[in-house]
């Protein structure tokens, strides 16, 4: 490969890593807020990316779509799933699989 292609590839990789870290922080804040709002405990204080792809935004432009999973507990002794969808840097969907039924917050 030519040096220019290597530099472009390295730049693309660095951009992707930086963008992913920013999105993960945004998703983690959204998960914390949702857990506080529902008065449940966010377990492990983390989120895990489960899917990655491309999708169109409301304006029609192409953006990275990331789906994340997190766990929460009602009383500290149980474990339930939560899901967050991020399009670009925006959270576009958030749901909690509450034992009394799925709660959609966004």
N, C-alpha and C positions, 0 to 999 in steps of 0.2 A: 504494500500500500504506500501511497505517497504521503509525505509528511502532512500535507494539508488535510487529507482524509482522516489521518490519525488524530489531528487536532480537532477536527469537526466531530469525530466520534467521541473523543474524550469530553468535549464540551456538551454533547448530547447526554452522555452518561451522567455528568455532574449536574446538569439541569434536571434530569429525571430524579436523581437522588434528592436534591434540594426540594423539588416540587412534592415528592412523596412525603418527605419529613414535615413540610408545612401542612399538607393535607391531613396527615395522621394527627398532628397537634389540634387542628380544627375539629376533627372527628372526636378526639378524646374530650375536648371541651364540651362538645355537643352531648356526648354520652354522659358526662358528669352532670351537666345541667338537667338532662332528662331524668337521671336517677334522683337528683335532689327534688325535682318537681313531683315525681311519683313517690317520693319518700321511701326509696329502696337504696341498697348499698351496691355501689359499683365494685365488683370483685377484681382483684389483681391490678387495679388502676391502669389497665391497658386495653388496647383494641388490637385486633389482628386482621390484616387484609385477607379477604377470601376470594375476591375476583378482581380482575383488571381487564378493561376493554375500552373501546371508544364509543361515544354516543354524541348525539346532537344536543346542543343547548337550545334554550327557548328562541334565541336569535338565529338558529340554524348553523352556527359554527360547530366544528368538531372539537371535542374535549375528551380528556381522559375520564373514564367512569371507574371509580373504585368502590368496592363494597367491603365493609368491615363487620366484624363480629365482636361482641363483648359479652361478658357474663355479669349478672346482677343477682342479688339475694334479697329476699323479703325480710329475713330474720337472722341471717348469718349462717344458717344451717342448711340452706337449700341453694340451688344454682339454676338460673334460668337464662335464656339467650336474649340478646338484643342485637339489632342490625342497624347499620347506618350506610346510606348511599351518598357518595360525594361525586359531584360532577365538576370537573375543574377544581377550584378551591372552595366550592359552595356545597354545603350539606343540603341535599334535595329530598332526603327521606330518612326517617328514624322510626323504628318500631321496637316494642318490647313484647316478648312472648310471656305475658303475665299469666299465672295459673287460672285466673278468672276470664281469660280471653286476651287476644292480641290487642295491644294499645298502639295506635299509630299517632305519632306526635309531629310528623312533618313529611 
